[in-house]
Amino acid sequence: MAAKASLFFSPSECFLTTRLCKLFPTTQKPPFPSPFSSSITLTNVLNADAVYTKLPPRLRNARQEQERDAISLLNERIRREHAKRDHSPLRPAMDSEEADKYIQLVKEQQQRGLQKLKSDRARQGAPHDAAQPTFSYKVDPYTLRSGDYVVHRKVGIGRFVGIKFDVPKDSKEPIEYVFIEYADGMAKLPVKQASRLLYRYNLPNETKRPRTLSKLSDTSAWERRRMKGKVAVQKMVVDLMELYLHRLKQKRPPYPKTPAMAEFASQFPFEPTPDQKQAFSDVERDLTESENPMDRLICGDVGFGKTEVALRAIFCVVSAGKQAMVLAPTIVLAKQHFDVISERFSRYPNIRVGLLSRFQTKSEKEEYLSMIKDGRVDIIVGTHSLLGNRVEYNNLGLLVVDEEQRFGVKQKERIASFKTSVDVLTLSATPIPRTLYLALTGFRDASLISTPPPERVPIRTHLSAYSKDKVISAIKHELDRGGRVFYVLPRIKGLEDVMEFLELAFPHVEIAIAHGKQYSKQLEETMERFARGDIRILICTNIVESGLDIQNANTIIIQDVQQFGLAQLYQLRGRVGRADKEAHAHLFYPDKSLLSDHALERLAALEECCELGQGFQLAERDMAIRGFGNIFGEQQTGDVGNVGIDLFFEMLFESLSKVDEHRVISVPYPAMELDININPHLPSEYINHLENPMQIINSAEKAAEKDIFNLMQFTENLRRQYGKEPYSMEILLKKLYVRRMAADLGISSIYASGKMVGMKTNMSKKVFKLITDSATSDIHQNSLIFEDGQIKAELLLELPKEQLLNWIFQCLAELYSSLPTLIKY
């Protein structure tokens, strides 16, 4: 029968326990305060060195050396990985049956998302392989130009030379071949084959050139690079999956569907477009039919009617007695939202609307905070100050976020924290790439409003080198037809110089400056005067980027465009063209020779998307251009560089569509059997200085049974109090670690027979392959095989028991490092 790794089961361990009882009778006062009780005081930790000096010299020297042993290295690696991945509150545990249900829901979402991608891609004329089960980012060889870098999925990165006819060996008929240059030679492959295996090599930064070309004679280096990218992809998918499962687990009762909602909708003065109608329906269904909190993205171009979607959602939630928060990135936009909401809800005296802004005095703010807390305000509008700790909501039900990409990292994390408890509606014309990616792949619900209102006319975009004559001509054209002009610069510095130049050119025209550092009342007054038409030219920073709706402002001039992001430029351009007149956006750069390739590419993309309703497609393109660090975090940028963006995304979609196949189901810790008979004796001098040894050993077993983090905490506390343990104690700890890691990996039994080590497991062969592919050590990667539901390894020789335990510990530590790539339910 397999001897379990409990510290109390073997005869020698029973002897050890008896000996410890004699050393420390229950009435004896422990020599030191315990670091293993339910709470650890700061004094205990600070005095650890003082306590340790009481130990004999041999043990004290071990503490002073404090070598980085295998357990310490494992603890560090687990903590490092955990810190990288888990910024959110602890997620509730799920049992296997519940996880099955939610994973099936995700699969259905995935299928919808991938089908949408396929249909969108087909409309754009991309090649479509009917046999290909998932979305493809493969390149059409005929669209490549000589010198372009490409990725062959099996060989690696090469340089495209051209397409030429050549005669195959087994035929007399010439066929077209794609010629690709690699580091050690030229390769040719038929065009049909190339269209199945080639990807364009794009990088998320300005340099398009790869570090090196791959070698035809050695594909192992490329395989390692590709595997590194695949593992990075899988970790991202698992993070997304766990967040999504967590959201699905949250519940709230559906909102009542009332006749008042239809009455409120009937007050909308325009005929909704088909896309708007669909968005209304989607949001209403989320609120009134689903038990999960809504997390929906409304992606609609500027002036296409996103605000009305939000107003109807607000009415639904507020009429049910809950509060709604409307979050805007700037006070200018917040004030506009406040005005629109106040006007729309003016027929409902029982619904109170409030604006929290830096324009208010301290006493006004305090009054508003009190009203929000007491529930005397139903709809609260404001900037990021609404996310502060001082704002306490009485009964928050809905959060509306306008232009989420304008908020900082901390604010985005705070917004994310609301999503577990309240319904969230995000409005954006160019969503942040991460948001877009989630929407496209089905992890997030999205409604796209791409139909312009009937009276809208496309904006004409002009991109050229800066000249004063062109600026004067553009402004004169707009003023002559009775309109108003935005003149935007990237920084406050320079606004006064432009003011001086325009006052000379247009001496009889009212001109003003607006930026975020102005005195609050002055800024508000300037904006209102410009909206009324008292000011004809507004010189400003990108504070006007979001939402300012001025019907008769139909020309915008943007100077030094190379300093704006693509999404910013698109939003700024959307400030004009709100009426039935043709609008103009003049984008000026200082000198093309001063622009990077990256900046030129952004501007060319903007000019291509001059038709209305292109914000969604623009954001997709921006996702590839702007920098991968903005999407998934800086650590992924290097992984993308290994394979290029297109192959990285294809691997991402492949992984998303197979998410249920990458799942590990842990086994209960008590059921995990370690059939290795190893029973070390602790040195008497170490036992003599342990406080209540029976309790310590019992605490070790309990910590291991709970989870790996409790076991790590136990080990670190033990070492903090008593220094590095002797080798025999380390072996006892390693037995606990081995059982804990094995249980988490779904391994129910470990045994040895001669030179062979076997591990019985519930994992699938696909999961085993993913784990071994993710392993950083070739030693264990190459020595393990999977057959008949077991992981097996044949060693070069039969090891002594202690060395065998060390080998198993190192092997499991390697496998355990792959857990972030797996769904753990």
Residue pairs with C-beta under 8 A, 6 or more apart in sequence:
2 673
2 674
2 675
2 749
2 751
3 9
3 10
3 673
3 674
3 675
3 676
3 677
4 672
4 673
4 674
4 739
5 672
5 673
5 674
5 735
5 736
5 738
5 739
6 701
7 13
7 697
7 700
7 701
7 732
7 735
7 736
8 14
8 17
8 697
8 701
10 677
10 679
11 679
12 679
12 681
13 679
16 681
16 682
17 694
17 697
19 687
20 687
20 690
20 693
20 694
20 697
21 694
23 687
23 688
23 693
24 30
24 692
24 693
24 694
30 691
30 692
31 54
31 689
31 691
32 51
32 689
32 691
32 721
33 41
33 44
33 691
34 691
34 692
34 695
34 696
35 44
35 45
35 48
35 717
35 718
35 720
35 721
36 695
36 696
36 699
36 714
36 717
36 718
40 717
44 721
45 720
48 720
48 721
51 721
51 722
52 60
52 63
52 721
52 722
52 723
53 60
54 689
55 63
55 689
55 722
55 723
56 685
56 689
58 685
59 685
59 686
59 689
59 722
59 723
59 726
60 723
62 723
62 724
62 726
63 722
63 723
63 724
65 724
66 723
66 724
67 724
69 724
69 730
70 734
70 806
70 809
70 810
70 813
71 715
71 730
71 733
71 734
71 737
73 813
74 737
74 813
74 816
75 712
75 715
75 716
77 813
77 817
78 708
78 709
78 712
78 816
79 712
81 817
81 820
82 709
84 635
85 235
85 239
85 820
87 413
88 243
88 246
88 416
88 417
89 417
89 420
91 242
91 245
91 246
92 246
92 249
94 102
94 245
94 249
94 825
95 825
96 665
96 825
98 825
99 245
99 663
99 823
99 825
102 245
102 248
102 249
103 245
103 659
103 660
103 663
103 823
103 825
104 660
105 248
106 241
106 244
106 245
106 248
106 442
106 443
106 659
106 660
107 659
107 660
109 442
109 443
110 441
110 442
110 656
110 657
110 659
111 442
111 657
112 442
113 440
113 441
113 442
113 443
113 656
114 134
114 135
114 441
114 442
114 653
114 656
114 657
116 440
117 135
117 440
117 441
117 653
118 128
118 135
121 128
121 135
121 136
122 128
126 136
126 140
127 136
127 138
127 140
127 195
128 136
129 136
129 138
129 196
133 657
134 650
134 653
134 654
134 657
135 650
135 653
136 650
137 199
137 646
137 647
137 649
137 650
137 653
138 195
138 196
138 197
138 198
138 199
138 646
138 650
139 150
139 195
139 198
139 199
139 200
139 646
140 195
141 163
141 178
141 191
141 194
141 195
141 198
142 163
142 191
144 150
144 160
144 200
145 160
146 160
146 161
146 162
147 159
147 160
148 159
148 160
148 200
148 201
149 157
149 158
149 159
149 160
149 200
149 201
149 208
149 209
149 210
149 644
150 157
150 158
150 159
150 160
150 180
150 198
150 199
150 200
150 201
151 157
151 158
151 198
151 199
151 200
151 201
151 643
151 644
151 646
151 647
152 158
152 180
152 187
152 189
152 197
152 198
152 214
153 197
153 198
153 199
153 226
153 647
154 197
154 219
155 182
155 187
155 214
155 216
155 219
155 222
156 182
156 213
156 214
156 215
156 219
156 221
156 222
156 225
156 226
157 201
157 210
157 212
157 213
157 214
157 222
157 644
158 180
158 181
158 182
158 187
158 213
158 214
159 180
159 181
159 213
160 178
160 179
160 180
160 181
161 179
161 180
161 181
161 186
162 178
162 179
163 176
163 177
163 178
163 179
163 191
164 176
164 177
164 179
165 174
165 175
165 176
165 177
166 174
166 175
166 177
166 188
167 173
167 174
167 175
168 175
175 190
175 191
176 190
176 191
177 188
177 189
177 190
177 191
178 188
178 189
178 190
178 191
178 194
178 198
179 186
179 187
179 188
180 186
180 187
180 188
180 189
181 187
181 213
182 213
182 214
182 215
182 216
183 212
183 213
183 214
183 215
183 216
184 215
184 216
184 217
185 216
185 217
187 216
189 197
199 644
199 646
199 647
199 650
200 644
200 646
201 208
201 210
201 644
201 646
202 208
202 624
202 644
202 645
202 646
203 210
203 640
203 641
203 644
203 645
204 624
204 626
204 627
204 628
204 629
204 637
204 640
204 641
204 645
205 598
205 627
205 637
206 596
206 597
206 598
208 597
210 641
210 644
211 641
214 221
214 222
215 221
215 222
225 642
225 643
226 642
226 643
226 647
227 773
228 639
228 642
229 639
229 640
229 642
229 643
229 647
229 648
229 651
230 651
230 655
230 773
231 773
231 774
231 818
231 821
232 636
232 639
233 639
233 648
233 651
233 652
233 655
234 655
234 662
234 770
234 774
234 821
234 822
235 820
235 821
236 632
236 636
236 652
237 652
237 655
237 656
237 659
237 662
238 662
238 820
238 821
238 822
238 823
240 438
240 443
241 659
241 823
242 823
244 443
245 825
246 420
247 292
247 293
247 295
247 419
247 420
248 292
250 292
250 293
250 420
250 421
251 291
251 292
252 291
252 292
252 293
252 423
253 291
254 287
254 288
254 289
254 290
254 291
255 287
255 288
255 316
255 317
255 320
256 288
256 320
257 284
257 288
258 319
260 315
260 319
261 284
261 312
261 315
261 316
261 319
264 312
264 315
265 280
265 312
267 344
267 347
268 308
270 305
270 453
272 280
272 305
272 308
273 304
273 305
273 449
273 451
273 452
273 453
274 451
275 300
275 304
275 447
275 448
275 449
275 450
275 451
276 304
276 305
276 308
276 309
276 449
276 451
278 447
279 298
279 300
279 306
279 309
279 447
279 449
280 308
280 309
280 312
282 296
282 445
282 447
283 294
283 296
283 298
283 309
283 312
283 313
283 425
283 447
284 312
284 316
286 294
286 296
286 423
286 445
287 294
287 313
287 316
287 317
287 423
288 316
293 419
293 420
293 421
293 422
293 423
293 424
294 423
294 424
294 425
294 445
295 419
295 423
295 424
295 426
295 444
295 445
296 424
296 425
296 426
296 444
296 445
296 446
296 447
297 426
297 428
297 431
297 435
297 438
297 439
297 444
297 445
297 446
297 447
298 306
298 309
298 310
298 425
298 426
298 427
298 428
298 446
298 447
298 449
299 428
299 429
299 431
299 436
299 439
299 446
299 447
299 448
299 449
299 615
299 616
299 619
300 306
300 309
300 427
300 429
300 448
300 449
300 450
300 615
301 429
301 449
301 450
301 452
301 574
301 612
301 613
301 614
301 615
301 616
302 429
302 571
302 574
302 575
302 577
302 578
302 615
303 452
303 453
303 456
303 549
303 574
303 577
303 578
304 449
304 450
304 451
304 452
304 453
304 613
305 449
305 453
306 427
306 429
306 449
307 337
307 340
307 427
309 425
309 427
309 447
309 449
310 326
310 400
310 402
310 425
310 427
311 340
311 341
311 344
313 324
313 398
313 400
313 423
313 425
314 324
314 326
314 341
314 379
314 398
314 400
315 345
317 323
317 324
317 397
317 398
317 423
318 324
318 351
318 378
318 379
318 397
318 398
319 351
320 397
321 395
322 395
322 396
322 397
322 398
323 372
323 375
323 377
323 378
323 379
323 380
323 393
323 394
323 395
323 396
323 397
323 398
324 378
324 379
324 380
324 396
324 397
324 398
324 399
324 400
325 379
325 380
325 381
325 382
325 386
325 393
325 396
325 398
325 399
325 400
326 334
326 337
326 341
326 379
326 380
326 381
326 382
326 400
326 402
327 382
327 383
327 384
327 386
327 387
327 399
327 400
327 401
327 402
327 415
328 334
328 337
328 381
328 382
328 383
328 402
328 403
328 546
328 547
329 383
329 384
329 402
329 403
329 406
329 407
329 546
330 383
330 406
330 516
330 543
330 545
330 546
331 357
331 358
331 359
331 383
331 520
331 523
331 524
332 523
332 527
332 543
332 544
332 546
332 547
332 548
333 402
333 403
333 546
333 547
333 548
334 355
334 357
334 381
334 382
334 383
335 355
335 357
335 524
335 527
336 547
336 548
336 549
337 381
337 402
337 547
338 353
338 355
338 381
341 353
341 379
341 381
342 353
345 351
345 353
345 379
351 378
351 379
352 371
352 376
352 377
352 378
352 379
353 377
353 378
353 379
353 381
354 368
354 371
354 372
354 377
354 379
354 380
354 381
355 380
355 381
355 382
356 365
356 368
356 369
356 372
356 380
356 381
356 382
356 385
356 386
356 391
357 382
357 383
357 385
357 520
358 383
358 385
358 520
359 520
359 521
359 524
360 368
368 377
368 380
369 390
369 391
369 392
370 376
371 377
372 380
372 391
372 392
372 393
372 394
373 392
373 393
373 394
374 394
375 394
375 395
380 386
380 393
384 407
384 408
384 411
385 391
387 411
387 414
387 415
396 418
396 421
396 422
397 422
397 423
398 422
398 423
398 424
398 425
399 415
399 418
399 422
399 423
399 424
399 425
400 424
400 425
400 426
400 427
401 407
401 415
401 424
401 425
401 426
401 427
402 427
402 428
402 546
402 547
403 427
403 428
403 429
403 545
403 546
403 547
403 571
404 412
404 415
404 426
404 428
404 431
404 432
404 435
405 428
405 430
405 431
405 432
405 435
405 567
406 545
406 546
407 415
415 424
418 424
426 435
428 435
429 570
429 571
429 574
429 615
430 566
430 567
430 570
430 571
430 615
430 616
430 618
430 619
430 622
431 439
431 616
431 619
432 567
432 619
432 630
432 631
433 619
433 622
433 623
433 626
433 630
433 631
434 630
434 631
434 632
435 444
436 616
436 619
436 620
436 623
437 623
437 631
438 444
439 445
439 446
440 446
440 620
441 652
441 653
441 656
442 656
448 616
450 613
450 616
451 613
452 612
452 613
455 579
455 580
456 577
456 580
456 612
457 577
457 580
457 581
457 582
457 583
458 577
458 582
458 610
458 611
458 612
459 573
459 574
459 576
459 577
459 582
459 583
459 584
459 585
459 610
459 612
460 582
460 583
460 584
460 585
460 610
461 573
461 585
461 587
461 606
461 607
461 610
462 474
462 584
462 585
462 586
462 587
463 561
463 587
463 589
463 603
463 606
463 607
464 470
464 586
464 587
464 588
464 589
465 588
465 589
465 590
465 591
465 592
466 559
466 588
466 589
466 590
468 501
468 505
470 586
470 588
471 557
471 586
471 588
472 505
474 485
474 555
474 557
474 584
474 586
475 485
475 487
475 502
475 505
475 506
475 537
475 555
475 557
477 555
477 584
478 484
478 485
478 554
478 555
478 584
479 485
479 506
479 509
479 536
481 581
482 552
483 552
483 553
483 554
483 555
483 581
484 530
484 533
484 535
484 536
484 537
484 538
484 550
484 552
484 553
484 554
484 555
485 536
485 537
485 538
485 553
485 555
485 556
485 557
486 538
486 540
486 544
486 553
486 555
486 556
486 557
486 572
486 575
486 576
487 498
487 502
487 537
487 538
487 539
487 540
487 556
487 557
487 559
488 540
488 541
488 542
488 544
488 556
488 557
488 558
488 559
488 572
489 495
489 498
489 539
489 540
489 541
489 559
489 560
490 541
490 542
490 559
490 560
490 563
490 564
491 541
491 563
492 515
492 517
492 541
494 559
495 513
495 515
495 539
495 540
495 541
496 513
498 539
498 559
499 511
499 513
499 539
502 509
502 511
502 537
502 539
503 511
506 537
509 536
509 537
510 534
510 535
510 536
510 537
511 535
511 536
511 537
511 538
511 539
512 526
512 529
512 530
512 535
512 537
512 538
512 539
513 526
513 538
513 539
513 540
514 523
514 526
514 527
514 530
514 538
514 539
514 540
514 541
514 543
514 544
515 523
515 540
515 541
515 543
516 523
516 541
516 543
518 526
523 543
526 535
526 538
527 548
529 535
530 538
530 550
530 553
531 548
531 550
533 552
538 544
538 553
542 564
542 568
542 572
544 572
544 575
545 568
545 571
545 572
545 575
546 571
548 575
549 578
550 575
550 578
551 578
551 579
552 579
553 575
553 576
553 578
554 576
554 577
554 579
554 581
554 582
554 583
554 584
555 576
555 583
555 584
555 585
555 586
556 572
556 573
556 575
556 576
556 583
556 584
556 585
556 586
557 586
557 588
558 564
558 569
558 572
558 573
558 585
558 586
558 587
558 588
559 588
560 588
560 589
560 590
561 569
561 587
561 588
561 589
561 599
561 603
562 589
562 590
562 594
562 595
562 596
562 599
562 603
564 572
565 602
565 622
565 626
566 602
566 605
566 606
566 618
566 621
566 622
566 625
566 626
567 618
567 619
567 622
567 626
569 587
569 602
569 603
569 606
570 606
570 609
570 615
570 618
572 585
573 585
573 606
574 615
576 583
576 584
576 585
577 583
587 603
587 606
589 595
589 599
589 603
592 600
595 603
598 625
601 625
602 622
602 625
602 626
605 618
605 621
605 622
605 625
606 618
609 615
609 617
609 618
623 631
624 645
627 637
628 636
628 637
628 640
628 645
629 636
629 637
639 648
640 648
643 651
655 662
659 823
660 823
661 764
661 766
661 767
662 766
662 767
662 770
662 821
662 822
662 823
663 767
663 822
663 823
663 824
663 825
664 744
664 745
664 746
664 763
664 767
664 819
664 822
664 823
664 824
665 746
665 762
665 763
665 825
666 743
666 744
666 745
666 746
666 824
667 743
667 746
667 747
667 748
667 762
668 743
669 704
669 705
669 739
669 740
669 743
670 705
671 743
671 748
672 739
672 742
672 743
672 747
672 748
672 749
673 748
673 749
673 750
674 735
674 738
674 739
674 742
674 750
675 749
675 750
675 751
675 752
676 750
676 751
676 752
676 801
676 804
676 805
676 808
677 801
678 731
678 735
678 801
678 802
678 805
680 727
680 728
680 729
680 731
680 732
680 802
681 728
682 726
682 728
682 729
682 732
683 726
683 728
686 722
686 725
686 726
686 729
687 693
689 722
690 696
690 722
691 721
696 718
697 732
699 714
700 711
700 714
700 718
700 732
700 733
700 736
701 736
702 710
703 710
703 711
703 713
703 714
703 736
704 710
704 711
704 714
704 736
704 737
704 739
704 740
707 740
708 740
708 741
708 744
711 736
711 737
711 740
715 733
718 725
719 725
725 733
731 802
731 805
734 805
734 806
734 809
735 805
737 809
737 812
738 750
738 805
738 808
738 809
738 812
741 812
741 813
741 815
741 816
742 748
742 750
742 759
742 812
744 816
744 819
744 824
745 761
745 763
745 771
745 812
745 815
745 816
745 819
746 761
746 762
746 763
747 759
747 760
747 761
747 763
747 791
747 812
748 760
748 761
748 762
749 758
749 759
749 760
750 757
750 758
750 759
750 760
750 808
751 757
751 758
752 758
752 804
754 798
755 794
755 795
755 796
755 797
755 798
756 792
756 793
756 794
756 795
757 792
757 793
757 794
757 795
757 804
757 807
757 808
757 811
758 790
758 791
758 792
759 790
759 791
759 792
760 789
760 790
761 768
761 789
761 790
761 791
762 789
763 771
765 786
767 822
768 786
768 791
769 786
770 818
770 821
770 822
771 815
771 818
771 821
771 822
772 780
772 781
772 784
772 815
772 818
773 781
774 817
774 818
774 821
775 781
775 814
775 815
775 817
775 818
776 814
776 817
777 814
780 793
780 810
780 811
780 814
780 815
781 814
783 793
783 794
783 795
784 791
784 792
784 793
784 811
785 791
785 792
785 793
786 792
793 811
795 807
799 807
